[in-house]
Amino acid sequence: MITDIDESRTPEDARGPHEDHELHTELATANFTGARFELFREQMWVSGLRVLAARMYDGTIGAHARIWLRDKEVSMLNRSQELREELALETLMKVDQWWFDADAPYGLRTWDPYGGAALNTFFVGACLGEFRNVARKWRTTREHETQTALDLMEAVRDDHAPGPNEVAELRDALRQVMRESSREQQAICWYIYSGDLTYKEIGSKLGGMTSRAVEGQMRRLRLSAKRMIAAGVVDVPGRFLPAARTGSVGARGGA
């Protein structure tokens, strides 16, 4: 018997639908509700979280999500598990708001069993697309936090410093050290000065730096200040210098 041939079919269609077709049909039959659907939803969350976190950790998230990330941003994502989880969860929450809905233009109900991609891959693709928006928001927030901290620190140095000569010298010394410091170091100093915050809390305010990273920044700043003082680049009143250790020579203000 001769049967009609659908010439619109591609060679890929000839292989038959994807193995997830049965699952998708089962979910659709239940109108995408019920216990099986909720389990599927949970599985998608787990998969999306795992893939996003892994891509952030290995530095490939930018290429997969089609967004350019600065070297420092890639480094921050690699260092901080807390930051990776935060951005991944925010991405998943946004995707969850539309991907499972009936009218979502690129959601679950639009999945093509002949498209070649598994349901899991289809969901992860939506997550990577949404990550672009989350990453842009993260960048803007981090830059705003840093700039706000620098502006406040500048106001404290310029407008609220007392006037005695000795304090003026210290203020000038601070300005010289801060001028040579990084934006992150300046912001960290402001947060230390302005409130009783832990290194972990400061790191969180600066976009996800770990407490160890904040501590490292302050250690480098202290070493830089010591070198500038020792070289005479920065002039600090003698009584504010650390006391010379017994037997040491050449300490400023010492015998």
DRENDO-1510 file (C-alpha; in Angstrom, 1 decimal, always signed):
<recs>
REC; n; res; u; v; w
REC; 1; MET; +0.0; +0.0; +0.0 .
REC; 2; ILE; +1.3; +3.4; -0.9 .
REC; 3; THR; +1.2; +6.1; +1.8 .
REC; 4; ASP; +1.6; +9.8; +1.5 .
REC; 5; ILE; +5.0; +11.2; +2.3 .
REC; 6; ASP; +5.3; +14.5; +4.2 .
REC; 7; GLU; +8.0; +16.2; +2.2 .
REC; 8; SER; +8.3; +18.9; +4.9 .
REC; 9; ARG; +10.0; +16.4; +7.2 .
REC; 10; THR; +13.7; +16.8; +7.6 .
REC; 11; PRO; +16.2; +13.9; +8.0 .
REC; 12; GLU; +16.3; +14.7; +11.7 .
REC; 13; ASP; +12.5; +14.2; +11.9 .
REC; 14; ALA; +12.9; +10.8; +10.3 .
REC; 15; ARG; +14.7; +9.7; +13.5 .
REC; 16; GLY; +11.5; +10.2; +15.5 .
REC; 17; PRO; +10.7; +12.4; +18.4 .
REC; 18; HIS; +13.1; +13.0; +21.3 .
REC; 19; GLU; +12.9; +10.5; +24.2 .
REC; 20; ASP; +11.5; +13.3; +26.4 .
REC; 21; HIS; +8.4; +13.4; +24.1 .
REC; 22; GLU; +6.6; +10.8; +26.3 .
REC; 23; LEU; +7.3; +12.9; +29.5 .
REC; 24; HIS; +6.2; +16.1; +27.8 .
REC; 25; THR; +3.0; +14.4; +26.6 .
REC; 26; GLU; +2.3; +13.1; +30.2 .
REC; 27; LEU; +2.8; +16.6; +31.6 .
REC; 28; ALA; +0.6; +18.2; +28.9 .
REC; 29; THR; -2.2; +15.6; +29.5 .
REC; 30; ALA; -2.2; +16.7; +33.2 .
REC; 31; ASN; -2.3; +20.3; +32.0 .
REC; 32; PHE; +1.1; +20.9; +33.5 .
REC; 33; THR; -0.2; +20.5; +37.0 .
REC; 34; GLY; +0.0; +17.9; +39.8 .
REC; 35; ALA; +2.7; +15.9; +41.6 .
REC; 36; ARG; +4.5; +14.7; +38.5 .
REC; 37; PHE; +4.7; +18.3; +37.2 .
REC; 38; GLU; +6.0; +19.6; +40.5 .
REC; 39; LEU; +8.7; +16.9; +40.6 .
REC; 40; PHE; +9.7; +17.8; +37.0 .
REC; 41; ARG; +9.9; +21.5; +38.0 .
REC; 42; GLU; +12.1; +20.7; +41.0 .
REC; 43; GLN; +14.4; +18.6; +38.7 .
REC; 44; MET; +14.7; +21.5; +36.3 .
REC; 45; TRP; +15.7; +23.8; +39.2 .
REC; 46; VAL; +18.4; +21.3; +40.4 .
REC; 47; SER; +19.8; +21.0; +36.8 .
REC; 48; GLY; +19.8; +24.7; +36.2 .
REC; 49; LEU; +21.5; +25.5; +39.5 .
REC; 50; ARG; +24.2; +22.9; +38.8 .
REC; 51; VAL; +24.9; +24.1; +35.3 .
REC; 52; LEU; +24.9; +27.8; +36.0 .
REC; 53; ALA; +27.2; +27.3; +39.1 .
REC; 54; ALA; +29.6; +25.1; +37.1 .
REC; 55; ARG; +29.8; +27.6; +34.2 .
REC; 56; MET; +30.4; +30.5; +36.6 .
REC; 57; TYR; +33.1; +28.5; +38.4 .
REC; 58; ASP; +35.0; +27.4; +35.2 .
REC; 59; GLY; +34.7; +30.9; +33.6 .
REC; 60; THR; +32.7; +29.8; +30.6 .
REC; 61; ILE; +29.4; +31.4; +31.7 .
REC; 62; GLY; +30.0; +34.5; +29.6 .
REC; 63; ALA; +30.4; +32.5; +26.4 .
REC; 64; HIS; +27.4; +30.3; +27.1 .
REC; 65; ALA; +25.2; +33.2; +28.1 .
REC; 66; ARG; +26.5; +35.5; +25.4 .
REC; 67; ILE; +27.6; +38.3; +27.7 .
REC; 68; TRP; +31.0; +39.8; +28.0 .
REC; 69; LEU; +32.4; +39.6; +31.6 .
REC; 70; ARG; +35.4; +41.5; +32.8 .
REC; 71; ASP; +38.4; +39.5; +34.0 .
REC; 72; LYS; +37.7; +40.7; +37.6 .
REC; 73; GLU; +34.1; +39.6; +37.4 .
REC; 74; VAL; +35.2; +36.1; +36.1 .
REC; 75; SER; +37.7; +35.9; +39.0 .
REC; 76; MET; +35.0; +36.9; +41.6 .
REC; 77; LEU; +32.7; +34.2; +40.3 .
REC; 78; ASN; +35.4; +31.6; +40.4 .
REC; 79; ARG; +36.4; +32.5; +44.0 .
REC; 80; SER; +33.0; +32.9; +45.7 .
REC; 81; GLN; +30.6; +29.9; +45.9 .
REC; 82; GLU; +28.2; +32.2; +47.8 .
REC; 83; LEU; +28.1; +34.6; +44.9 .
REC; 84; ARG; +27.7; +31.8; +42.3 .
REC; 85; GLU; +24.7; +30.4; +44.2 .
REC; 86; GLU; +23.2; +33.8; +44.7 .
REC; 87; LEU; +23.3; +34.7; +41.0 .
REC; 88; ALA; +22.2; +31.2; +40.0 .
REC; 89; LEU; +19.2; +31.3; +42.3 .
REC; 90; GLU; +18.2; +34.7; +41.2 .
REC; 91; THR; +18.3; +33.6; +37.6 .
REC; 92; LEU; +16.2; +30.5; +38.3 .
REC; 93; MET; +13.6; +32.5; +40.1 .
REC; 94; LYS; +13.2; +34.8; +37.2 .
REC; 95; VAL; +13.0; +31.9; +34.7 .
REC; 96; ASP; +10.5; +30.1; +36.9 .
REC; 97; GLN; +8.2; +33.2; +36.7 .
REC; 98; TRP; +7.6; +32.7; +33.0 .
REC; 99; TRP; +9.0; +29.4; +31.6 .
REC; 100; PHE; +6.3; +27.2; +33.0 .
REC; 101; ASP; +3.4; +29.5; +32.2 .
REC; 102; ALA; +0.9; +28.7; +29.4 .
REC; 103; ASP; +1.6; +31.9; +27.5 .
REC; 104; ALA; +5.4; +31.8; +27.6 .
REC; 105; PRO; +6.6; +32.3; +24.0 .
REC; 106; TYR; +9.7; +30.2; +24.6 .
REC; 107; GLY; +8.5; +28.1; +27.6 .
REC; 108; LEU; +7.8; +24.5; +28.4 .
REC; 109; ARG; +4.7; +24.3; +26.2 .
REC; 110; THR; +6.6; +25.4; +23.1 .
REC; 111; TRP; +9.1; +22.6; +23.3 .
REC; 112; ASP; +9.5; +20.7; +20.0 .
REC; 113; PRO; +10.1; +17.0; +20.4 .
REC; 114; TYR; +11.7; +17.0; +16.9 .
REC; 115; GLY; +14.1; +19.9; +17.7 .
REC; 116; GLY; +16.8; +17.7; +19.0 .
REC; 117; ALA; +17.2; +19.2; +22.4 .
REC; 118; ALA; +16.2; +17.5; +25.6 .
REC; 119; LEU; +13.8; +19.3; +28.0 .
REC; 120; ASN; +16.6; +19.8; +30.4 .
REC; 121; THR; +18.7; +21.5; +27.7 .
REC; 122; PHE; +15.8; +23.6; +26.7 .
REC; 123; PHE; +15.4; +24.8; +30.2 .
REC; 124; VAL; +19.1; +25.5; +30.8 .
REC; 125; GLY; +19.1; +27.5; +27.6 .
REC; 126; ALA; +16.4; +29.8; +29.0 .
REC; 127; CYS; +18.4; +30.1; +32.2 .
REC; 128; LEU; +21.5; +31.2; +30.3 .
REC; 129; GLY; +19.5; +33.8; +28.4 .
REC; 130; GLU; +18.1; +35.1; +31.7 .
REC; 131; PHE; +21.5; +35.2; +33.3 .
REC; 132; ARG; +22.5; +38.0; +31.0 .
REC; 133; ASN; +20.0; +40.3; +32.8 .
REC; 134; VAL; +21.0; +39.1; +36.2 .
REC; 135; ALA; +24.7; +39.6; +35.5 .
REC; 136; ARG; +24.0; +43.2; +34.2 .
REC; 137; LYS; +22.1; +44.0; +37.4 .
REC; 138; TRP; +24.9; +42.5; +39.5 .
REC; 139; ARG; +27.5; +44.6; +37.7 .
REC; 140; THR; +25.4; +47.8; +38.1 .
REC; 141; THR; +24.8; +47.2; +41.8 .
REC; 142; ARG; +28.4; +46.4; +42.5 .
REC; 143; GLU; +29.6; +49.6; +40.7 .
REC; 144; HIS; +27.0; +51.7; +42.5 .
REC; 145; GLU; +28.0; +50.3; +45.9 .
REC; 146; THR; +31.7; +50.9; +45.2 .
REC; 147; GLN; +31.2; +54.4; +43.8 .
REC; 148; THR; +28.9; +55.3; +46.8 .
REC; 149; ALA; +31.5; +54.2; +49.2 .
REC; 150; LEU; +34.2; +56.2; +47.5 .
REC; 151; ASP; +32.0; +59.3; +47.4 .
REC; 152; LEU; +31.2; +59.0; +51.1 .
REC; 153; MET; +34.9; +58.4; +51.9 .
REC; 154; GLU; +35.9; +61.5; +49.9 .
REC; 155; ALA; +33.3; +63.5; +51.8 .
REC; 156; VAL; +34.6; +62.4; +55.1 .
REC; 157; ARG; +38.2; +63.2; +54.2 .
REC; 158; ASP; +37.4; +66.6; +52.7 .
REC; 159; ASP; +34.5; +67.9; +54.8 .
REC; 160; HIS; +34.7; +66.4; +58.2 .
REC; 161; ALA; +38.4; +66.1; +59.1 .
REC; 162; PRO; +39.3; +68.2; +62.2 .
REC; 163; GLY; +41.8; +71.1; +61.8 .
REC; 164; PRO; +44.9; +70.7; +64.2 .
REC; 165; ASN; +48.2; +70.5; +62.4 .
REC; 166; GLU; +49.0; +66.9; +63.5 .
REC; 167; VAL; +45.6; +65.7; +62.3 .
REC; 168; ALA; +46.1; +67.6; +59.0 .
REC; 169; GLU; +49.3; +65.7; +58.5 .
REC; 170; LEU; +47.6; +62.4; +59.0 .
REC; 171; ARG; +44.8; +63.4; +56.7 .
REC; 172; ASP; +47.4; +64.2; +54.0 .
REC; 173; ALA; +49.2; +60.9; +54.6 .
REC; 174; LEU; +45.9; +59.1; +54.2 .
REC; 175; ARG; +45.1; +60.9; +51.0 .
REC; 176; GLN; +48.5; +59.9; +49.6 .
REC; 177; VAL; +48.0; +56.2; +50.5 .
REC; 178; MET; +44.5; +56.2; +49.2 .
REC; 179; ARG; +45.6; +57.8; +45.9 .
REC; 180; GLU; +47.8; +54.8; +45.3 .
REC; 181; SER; +45.2; +52.2; +46.4 .
REC; 182; SER; +42.6; +50.4; +44.3 .
REC; 183; ARG; +38.9; +51.3; +44.2 .
REC; 184; GLU; +38.2; +48.1; +46.1 .
REC; 185; GLN; +40.7; +49.0; +48.8 .
REC; 186; GLN; +39.2; +52.5; +49.1 .
REC; 187; ALA; +35.7; +51.1; +49.4 .
REC; 188; ILE; +36.7; +48.5; +52.0 .
REC; 189; CYS; +38.4; +51.3; +54.1 .
REC; 190; TRP; +35.2; +53.3; +53.9 .
REC; 191; TYR; +33.1; +50.4; +55.2 .
REC; 192; ILE; +35.5; +49.7; +58.0 .
REC; 193; TYR; +35.5; +53.3; +59.0 .
REC; 194; SER; +31.8; +53.9; +58.7 .
REC; 195; GLY; +30.4; +50.9; +60.6 .
REC; 196; ASP; +31.0; +47.8; +62.6 .
REC; 197; LEU; +31.0; +45.4; +59.7 .
REC; 198; THR; +32.8; +42.1; +59.4 .
REC; 199; TYR; +35.0; +41.3; +56.4 .
REC; 200; LYS; +32.3; +38.9; +55.2 .
REC; 201; GLU; +29.6; +41.7; +55.3 .
REC; 202; ILE; +31.9; +44.1; +53.5 .
REC; 203; GLY; +32.6; +41.6; +50.8 .
REC; 204; SER; +28.9; +41.0; +50.3 .
REC; 205; LYS; +28.3; +44.8; +49.9 .
REC; 206; LEU; +31.1; +44.9; +47.3 .
REC; 207; GLY; +29.5; +42.3; +45.0 .
REC; 208; GLY; +30.4; +39.0; +46.5 .
REC; 209; MET; +34.1; +39.2; +47.6 .
REC; 210; THR; +35.0; +36.6; +50.2 .
REC; 211; SER; +36.1; +37.6; +53.6 .
REC; 212; ARG; +39.6; +36.2; +52.7 .
REC; 213; ALA; +39.7; +38.4; +49.7 .
REC; 214; VAL; +38.8; +41.5; +51.7 .
REC; 215; GLU; +41.5; +40.6; +54.3 .
REC; 216; GLY; +44.0; +40.1; +51.5 .
REC; 217; GLN; +43.2; +43.6; +50.0 .
REC; 218; MET; +43.7; +45.2; +53.4 .
REC; 219; ARG; +47.0; +43.3; +54.0 .
REC; 220; ARG; +48.3; +44.6; +50.6 .
REC; 221; LEU; +47.2; +48.1; +51.4 .
REC; 222; ARG; +49.0; +48.0; +54.8 .
REC; 223; LEU; +52.2; +46.8; +53.2 .
REC; 224; SER; +51.9; +49.4; +50.5 .
REC; 225; ALA; +51.5; +52.1; +53.2 .
REC; 226; LYS; +54.5; +50.8; +55.1 .
REC; 227; ARG; +56.7; +50.9; +52.0 .
REC; 228; MET; +55.6; +54.5; +51.2 .
REC; 229; ILE; +56.4; +55.6; +54.8 .
REC; 230; ALA; +59.7; +53.8; +54.8 .
REC; 231; ALA; +60.6; +55.4; +51.4 .
REC; 232; GLY; +59.7; +58.9; +52.7 .
REC; 233; VAL; +56.9; +59.3; +50.1 .
REC; 234; VAL; +54.4; +59.6; +52.9 .
REC; 235; ASP; +55.1; +61.7; +56.0 .
REC; 236; VAL; +53.5; +60.6; +59.2 .
REC; 237; PRO; +54.0; +62.4; +62.6 .
REC; 238; GLY; +56.6; +60.4; +64.5 .
REC; 239; ARG; +54.4; +59.5; +67.5 .
REC; 240; PHE; +52.0; +57.7; +65.2 .
REC; 241; LEU; +54.7; +55.4; +63.8 .
REC; 242; PRO; +55.0; +51.9; +65.3 .
REC; 243; ALA; +57.5; +51.7; +68.1 .
REC; 244; ALA; +60.9; +50.3; +67.0 .
REC; 245; ARG; +61.7; +46.8; +68.1 .
REC; 246; THR; +64.5; +46.4; +70.5 .
REC; 247; GLY; +67.8; +46.2; +68.7 .
REC; 248; SER; +66.4; +47.6; +65.4 .
REC; 249; VAL; +68.1; +50.4; +63.6 .
REC; 250; GLY; +67.0; +53.0; +61.2 .
REC; 251; ALA; +63.4; +53.3; +62.4 .
REC; 252; ARG; +62.0; +56.8; +61.9 .
REC; 253; GLY; +61.9; +58.8; +65.1 .
REC; 254; GLY; +64.2; +56.2; +66.9 .
REC; 255; ALA; +67.6; +56.7; +68.4 .
</recs>
